């Protein structure tokens, strides 16, 4: 059966080319239906606990999502007529933003004061305020003293102010397009404001800016990394294969593999994300490995005097089983990413798995057909040089194998020790490289007001329950405790509003700046205050409609996932001791991402034993030797251990993307050992000694292994330049693991074989004597 399959591409090359091009064309039609989603929600399943809690809070209160415009006055003081006037103007324009439901700043902050027996509610910087020196002094005194403004709407130093525009995005439609619409409008407003006040510095923040940063990073990856990858692959293949015809044939297979894979994604009605945009780059590198093995085997056959058809049949017969096994194990490694709790990583794994198998099919059909059509002249000199260099390496390994093994074991042990020092840490701000606009703005916020928020829904479970004095006192205690935490910069809580109202209704006497004495007074104060608020500036951002729950928002410095989870646990402990009678929910974007990284790593580790079992079983079946299958686990697992040990020295932090590297690379690193062991076993089955079998393996497959490793490492290195840190981390660590895997297969694996495989195989009649290394 295999003999018939391997001969067909050489006999009917034009037919194979036509059929494969037709199939790829039909698959590629789906490309027109691809669309991109760059919002944070793609990292979570719709029914995940994180999304459910966040959505429930968003439905219960006014939306917390929005765009924040930050104005910084280089003079160090925003309290001047020009800046306050501009803040007032931007606040008014905030209501006109697409999908806007609320626009808040120090300008329209509803300040309350007592005038005789009445309470007056008015914006701090009213539309008719002439902003005289006396007015500005009055505004500054209030703003710097009010806890709802100081540290929230203005920085504690008073050098910058925030204009926060809350939006409610439609349930239907393309979220990325909606975000882009808001960002474009914001940029236009800022550009106009910059003309009026060229001395001010403007920045953007908020969840809308975050979503836009996801999209921008993906667009840059597509625009720069994919062309870089194509160019790098062409250059390396040209240098290593020394034939433009081989490079052309390989690039055709690569391009069609990517086109068919992404077309199938379009056919499925699915979308691209920040993570899945890396699949084309991944396929460009993985598909190269299949092509290089076919081409090197083809050259090997031509070098030994075979015709083109015979050389094509020879290379397919030589590599078919090994390529099939490596493709299946690589695909299985990617399919193990289905254990991930993040849908974008699941999509990445499934898409890559499909792409790997498409690349395999094209490499054994289209590539041989193209080789049969194109005339190729191979010189013996280059091959002899390559064979001799591989033989020299084999001789060195054979001579020093007793030293190599303990040295390798020491490196793996050291890698294991270092690997255990890595810490799970997902810091949302650090998803973007330093130098990107969002990261620069986020780092600025970090130093000024804090750029991480945590929201607590504090629920009394009864209508009007938040006006009970008992609850308000508990809320007051919680607010004070939150301020005491070292991570906290600011706390937004209605308890400050209730304190101020109690003071207002008692003639603004300072001693009444406290919680009202009775439930009835608290309810009356809040009712009168809400009736005095203008449209759009109600209390629903902090209080639900039934007045049964409040939202407390904590603004903190940027925290890693472990720090955020620790902060969350401290809040839960406080609640258990001080407020056991109330319900509560802790959520926000940073909280969501803090949990997903840890949960994802745990889920991937659970599936690791299954991956090892399945892959080792496949290797045992492919190699027809349980001994070689078990031995292969050592060079396949060791690179991952050493790679994560090196990662501790590089970063020491495992984020969402890095957590899937074990499953992903396990399938990839198997490729080299399968090819090496399959050639080794062929030689042993013909009666050769372990030493001669190792020489044979080095000569027949060594060149292909280091060529594919160079290309793979280059591809992942290019991915490591991505501005999206999860992609760059995944690329860098994967590249390190793949290089270490080659070293393991060239040094550790032969040393193990020489010490363990002394059993003499029964000598059989050799059907293919041309496969020997001599």
Buried (B, 14 or more C-beta within 10 A) or exposed (E): EEEEBBBBBBBBBEEBBEBBEEBBEEBBEBBEBBEBBBBBBBBBBEEBBBBBBBEEBBEBBBBBBBBBBBBBBEEEEBBBBBBBBBBBBBBBBBEEBBBBBBBBBBBBBBBBBBEEEEBEBBBBBBEEBEBEEEBBEEBBEBBBEBBBBBBBBBBEEBBBBBBBBBBBBEEEEBBBEBBBBBBEBBEEBBEEBBEEBEEBBBBBBBBBBBBBBBBBBBBBBBEBBBEBBBEBBBEBBBEBBEBEBBBBBBBBBBBBBBBBBBBBBBBBEBBBBBBBBBBBBBBBBBBBBBBBBBBBBBBBBBBBEBEBBBBBBBBBBBBBBBBBBBBBBBBBBBBBBBBBBBBBBBBBBBBBBBBBBBBBBBBBBBBBBBBBBBEBEBEEEBBEEBBEBBBEBBBEBBEEBEEBBEEBBEBBEEBBEBBEEBEBBBBBBBBBBEEBBBBEBBBBBBEBBBBBBBBBBBBBEEEBBBBBBEBBEBBBBBBEBBBEBEBBBBBBBBBBBBBBBBBBBBEBEEEBBBBBEEBEBBBBBBEBBBEEEEEBBBBBBBBBEEBBBBBBBBBBBBBBBBBBBEBBEBBEEBBEEEBEEBEBBBBBBBBBBBBBBBBBBEBBEEBBEEBBEBBBEBBBEBBEBEEBBEBBBBBBBBBBBBBBBBBBEEBEBBBBBBBBBBBBBBBBBBBBBBBBBBBBBBBBBBBBBBBBBBBBBBBBBBBBBBBBBBBBBBBBBBBBBBBBBBBBBBBBBBBBBBBBBBBBBBBBBBBBBBEEBEEEBEEEEBEEEEBBBE
